[in-house]
């Protein structure tokens, strides 16, 4: 196991997962604190690097395109202070950082992980339910409905209709843009019945952001929704498939899935389905429904069937 502990946070690699825990230092961004612990599976990584500096260095993870719903919505627009995949490393800990880099790179080579894009999210996104207040609104998302509630800064033409609720099924896409200079940012939920041309300041499906400290948190609200929308690279068959039922611990302990040698399991296996199952296991473990031991046992059973 490789581990590095810094004021910004702690990174641990056990051969399968890079576990990132944000630090408690006052300099750690609100976004990273709100996001909490992030478990990045090896298969979601495109690479890792360490950049040494005169006073401090930077340890950085590169995720495969499409693997993380947060990066899907934020892209490269997250500032360094809000980037959960960037760790500032003290000069005297450079050797530890380089050791962690070597361990992750060796694991990527041994597992022959391809660095290219993926067609499904390999990280579950922010935990639910989630509520974020910034700009001219508060956004709450429980996995099925998005609720926008306005505050005193909201334009009257926008707030006069009262709080706005959107079903997840109504949302076709989500856009997040941080403030830049004199230009406001926004979080916008795109639906087939909402004109995109309406400025966020007046759009009842958008939050207008002014560039204040809490604004980046709206990227988390957007990522939570994005994680439950069809992946941009999903195949046509996956896009038209019925939505999967809610995840429960029982869902992975049914007779057909508990035993990888059972006829029912063998007859229904395909590569995509098994990868989806791995993602579901990760979500259950992240949510605390599965213990580390249960997660490892179920994961190994599925890996044997790939």
N, C-alpha and C positions, 0 to 999 in steps of 0.2 A: 504494500500500500504506500502511496506517495501522498504527502500532505504539506500544505504551506498555510501558515496562519499569519495574517496581516491585519492592520487596523481596518482596511476596507472590507475584509471578510476572510473566510477560510475555504480553500479548495482542497478536495480530497478525491483521489482516484484509486479505485479498488480493482481495476482490471476490466470492469464492465461499464462503470458509470463515473462521470465527473460530477461530484456533488458540491454545489456552491451555496455557501451560507453567508449572507451579508453580515458585515460587522456592525457593531453598535456605536461606533464612533460618530460624533455629531456631523462629521463631514460626509457621511454616507448618504446618498440621495434618498428622497422620499420614495421614489419609484422602486429602488432596490429593496428598501425596507418593507414596502407594501407587498412586493412580489414574494418575498420570503425565500425559503430554500428552493433551489432549482436542481433537479436531477437530470443530467444530460446523458442519455445512453450513448455508448460508443458509436453506434450506427448512425447517430445524428451529426457526428463530427466530420467536418471537411479538413480540419487541421488545427494546430496549436502552435503558438510562437511566443518567444520571450525577447523583448527589446530592452537591452541594458542601457542605462543612462548614467550621467555623472552623479546624481543624487539618488535616483530611484529608477526602477525599470517597470516595464509593463508586460504582464502575462495576459495573453489574449487567446480566446477560443474562436475558431471560425466554424459556424454551423453550416450544414448543407442547405442549399436554397430550398425553402418550403418546409423545413423541418420544425420550425418554431413559429407559432401563431403571433407572438409578440414581434419578431423580426419581420414577419409577413406584412404586418400593418405598418411598422415603423421604418423598415428598411435600414438605411444608413443615417436616418435623421435623428436617432437618439444621440444625445451628447455623451461624451466620454464619462461624465459623472453619473449618468443614468444607465449606462451600458452594463448589464449584469454579467457579460462575458469578458469583462476587462478588469484586471486586478493590478493595483499599484503595489509594487514590490520594493521594500527597502533594499538599499545597496548591499547590506551584509547578508541578505537572504537570496541573492542572485543564484548561488549554487543550488539551493533547494528548488528554485523555480526551474532551473535548467534540468534538474533531475526529473521533476514532474513532466516536463515537456518530453524528455526521452522516453519515459514510461508510457505516456499516451501515444506517442508516435510509433513505438514498438508494437503496442496493442493494435493500432490501426493497420499496421503491416501484417501482423499475424492473422488478424481477422479478415484481411483483404477488404476493408471497408472502402467503397467507392465514394469519392468526394463530390460527385455530381448531384443534381437536384433530385428531390423525392416527390412522390405523388400523394403523400399523406403526412399529416402532422405526427412527428415522433415525440413531441413534448405536449403535455395536456393543456398548457396555458394557465392563466391565473385561476386560483381556486374560487369556487362559487359557494354562496352568493357573493356578489361584489357590488359595492357602492362607492362611487367616487364623486366628489364635489370640487368643481373648478370652473373658472370662467363664469358663464351666465346660467349654469344649471348643475343639477345632481343627476347622475345616471346610476340606476340600479338594474342588475341583470341576475336572474335566478336560474338561468339555463333554458327557460321557455319564453320569458317576456322581458322586454326592455322598457323601463319607465324613466321618462325625462321629467324632472320637476324644476321649475324656474325659480330664480331668485330676484332680488331687487335690481340687479344689473340688466335683466332681460328687457329687450324692446317690448313695448306694450302690444304691438301688433302680433308678436310671437307668443306672449304670455297670456293674452286675453282668452285664448281657447282652453286655458287650464293645462294641467299636466298631460303629457302625451305617452300613451302606451303602445308598443309595437310587439306583435308576436314574432318569434324568431323566424317563423315560416314566411313572414312578409319581407324580411330583409334579404336583399340580393348581394350586397357588398357593404364594406365599412371602410371609411377613409379617415386617416388621422394625419394632421399636418401641424407641426409646432409653429409658434410665432417666430417671425424673423424680421428684425428691424422694426419698422412701423406697421408691418403687416400682421394682423391677427392670425392665430392658428384656429383649428377647428377639429371636432370629431363629428363625422356625419354618417348616418345610417341611410343607405340608399335603398329605396323601394321602387317598384314599378309605377307607383302613383304619385311619387314626389319629384317635381322638376329639379334637376341638378343645378339649373341656372340660378336658383334662389340663393343669395348670399347667406352664409351661416348665421349672420346676425338676425335674419328674419325667418330662417328655415326652422319649422317646428320639429324637424327630425335631426337637428344639428345642435352642437354646443359650440358657442363662440369662445375662443380662448385668447387671453390678453397678454400672455407671456409671464405670468406670475409663477411662483415657486411650485404650486400644486398642479400646474398644467400638464406636465408629463404623465401624471397619474391617469389621465384620460386615455393614454395609450394602452393601459392595462384593461380598462373597461372595453375598449375596442377589441383587444386581443382575446378577451374572454368570449366575445361574440364570434369573432373570426374562427376560433378553435372549433366552433360547433356549426359552422357553415361548410358546404362542400369545398374540398380542397381545389385550388385553381388548376392543378394538374391532374385531378381525378378523371378517370375514364368516363365515357358516356354511360356505361353500364352502372358504374358506381353512383353517378349523379341521379339516375332514375330509380335506384334501389330504394326500398322502404327504409326509413330511419331505424337505426338500431335501438332496442329498448334500453331503458336506464340500466347502468351498470350496478350490479350487486355482487357481494361475495359469493352468493349461491350460483351466480351465472357461470363461474369457472369451476364449480365443483359438481356439475351434473355428470351422470355416468358417461355421457358421450365425450366429455372433454377432460374428465379427471384421469382417464387411462389412455395414453397415446397409442396403445396397442389394440384398443377395442375396435371391432369392425365398423361401428358407426362413425368413429373418429377417422379411421383410415379412409373410408369411402367419401367423406366430405371434405377432406383436406385440399387446399390449394394454397399456393404461395402467398397471394394477396390476403386471403382470409387469416392465415397464420400470422402475418405481419400485423393485421388489424388486432388480432387477439393479444399480441405482444404489447401493442399500444394500450389496450384496455387494461392489461395487467399493471402497466406502469402507472396508469391513472388511479387504479385501486390502491396501489402501494403508496402513491403520492398523497392520496386522500386519507391514509391511515386505516383503510378497511382491511388491507392485507399486511401481515407482519413481514419483516425482511426475509424470514425463513420461508414463509408461505409463498412470497413472491419469487424467491430463488427456485424453489421446487417446481412451481408451475411454469416458470420461464424455461427451465431446463427441459421439462417435458415437451414444451412446444418446439424448442430448438432442435430436439431429436427428430421432429416430424418435418422440419424444413428441408 
